[in-house]
Amino acid sequence: MFMTGLLKAFMEKYHQLRSDDDEDFTDDEDEDEDMKLETGSDFRELKARVPSLRIDAILKSGLNMSRNKVESAFFDSRIRINGKKLLKKSQQCHMGDEIDVIKAVARDNANNLYVSRVVVMALGHMAEDDEKVTVKLRRYPNLLVECYKDYKVPQQE
């Protein structure tokens, strides 16, 4: 009888604390405003839940790339973050970062490249239940950019 009363008191306190926590973690209107999605003629925005803010996780979600393709692009030096060569695929990205994957050299001008770009537009809260972060990404699947200074154009046979 004593244990039942103690268990009941514990459960009441637990539910009270849970409801207090829920009030602290409600989404405010600013975050909802940040997460509204837009679409343009050359881009599409999407929300993704990623396990971390590592570049490889963002590319996997933002460009629907497999881990093997991300790894291959990394070892071929075809990934750039904010125009600079990516040195570690485990690098963390931040809001506003532009991540490019070089697809090809433009046929008509070797000083231009076609890239797929992902821009981190907004970061949400980390969910406690699965420890994933909600991010808003802007995807440019086919973008023409000026060739990077440190990029060596592969020789064609």
LINBELMO-V944461 format. One record per pair of residues at least 12 apart in sequence whose C-alpha atoms are under 10 Angstrom apart, sorted by the first residue. I is the first residue (numbers start at 0). J is the second residue. If there is no record, write none. Layout:
I	J
I	J
//
This chain:
24	124
24	126
26	123
26	124
30	121
30	122
30	123
30	124
31	123
33	120
33	121
33	122
33	123
33	134
33	135
34	46
34	120
34	121
34	122
34	123
34	133
34	134
34	135
34	136
35	121
35	135
36	135
36	136
36	137
37	137
38	137
38	138
39	137
39	139
40	139
41	138
41	139
41	140
41	141
41	142
42	116
42	117
42	137
42	138
42	139
42	140
42	141
42	142
43	117
43	136
43	137
43	138
43	139
43	140
44	61
44	117
44	118
44	119
44	120
44	135
44	136
44	137
44	138
44	139
45	60
45	61
45	120
45	134
45	135
45	136
45	137
45	138
46	60
46	61
46	120
46	121
46	122
46	123
46	133
46	134
46	135
46	136
46	137
47	60
47	61
47	123
47	131
47	132
47	133
47	134
47	135
47	136
48	60
48	123
48	125
48	126
48	129
48	130
48	131
48	132
48	133
48	134
48	135
49	61
49	125
49	130
49	131
49	132
49	133
49	134
50	125
50	129
50	130
50	131
50	132
50	133
51	89
51	91
51	92
51	125
51	130
51	131
51	132
51	133
51	134
52	89
52	90
52	91
52	92
52	93
52	94
52	119
52	122
52	131
52	132
52	133
52	134
53	87
53	88
53	89
53	90
53	91
53	92
53	93
54	69
54	78
54	80
54	85
54	87
54	88
54	89
54	90
54	91
54	92
54	93
54	96
54	98
55	68
55	69
55	70
55	73
55	78
55	87
55	88
55	89
55	90
55	91
55	92
56	69
56	88
56	89
56	91
56	92
57	91
57	92
57	98
57	117
57	118
57	119
57	134
57	136
58	78
58	98
58	99
58	100
58	115
58	116
58	117
58	118
58	136
58	138
60	117
60	134
60	136
61	98
61	115
61	116
61	117
61	118
61	119
61	134
61	135
61	136
61	137
61	138
61	139
61	140
62	100
62	115
62	116
62	117
62	136
62	137
62	138
62	139
62	140
69	88
69	100
70	88
72	100
72	101
72	102
73	85
73	86
73	87
73	88
73	100
74	86
74	87
74	88
75	101
76	100
76	101
76	149
76	150
76	151
77	99
77	100
77	101
77	102
77	103
77	114
77	150
77	151
78	98
78	99
78	100
78	101
78	102
78	114
78	115
78	116
79	97
79	98
79	99
79	100
79	101
79	114
79	116
79	147
79	150
80	92
80	96
80	97
80	98
80	99
80	100
80	116
80	117
80	118
81	95
81	96
81	97
81	98
81	99
81	118
82	96
82	97
82	98
82	99
82	146
82	147
82	148
82	149
83	98
83	99
83	147
83	148
83	149
83	150
84	99
84	147
84	148
84	149
84	150
85	98
85	99
92	118
92	119
93	118
93	119
93	120
93	121
93	122
94	118
94	119
94	120
94	121
94	122
94	134
94	135
94	136
95	117
95	118
95	119
95	120
95	121
95	122
95	136
96	117
96	118
96	119
96	120
97	116
97	117
97	118
97	119
97	120
97	136
97	137
97	138
98	114
98	115
98	116
98	117
98	118
98	119
98	138
99	113
99	114
99	115
99	116
99	117
99	118
99	139
99	140
99	142
99	144
100	113
100	114
100	115
100	116
100	117
100	140
101	113
101	114
101	115
101	116
101	141
101	142
101	143
101	144
101	146
101	147
101	150
102	114
102	115
102	140
102	141
102	142
103	115
103	143
103	152
103	153
104	143
104	144
104	145
104	146
104	152
104	153
105	143
105	144
105	145
105	146
108	145
108	146
109	145
109	146
109	152
110	144
110	145
110	146
110	147
110	148
110	152
111	143
111	144
111	145
111	146
111	147
112	141
112	142
112	143
112	144
112	145
112	146
112	147
112	152
113	140
113	141
113	142
113	143
113	144
113	145
113	146
114	139
114	140
114	141
114	142
114	143
114	144
115	138
115	139
115	140
115	141
115	142
115	143
116	136
116	137
116	138
116	139
116	140
116	141
116	142
117	136
117	137
117	138
117	139
117	140
118	135
118	136
118	137
118	138
118	139
119	134
119	135
119	136
119	137
119	138
120	134
120	135
120	136
120	137
121	133
121	134
121	135
121	136
121	137
122	134
122	135
122	136
123	135
//
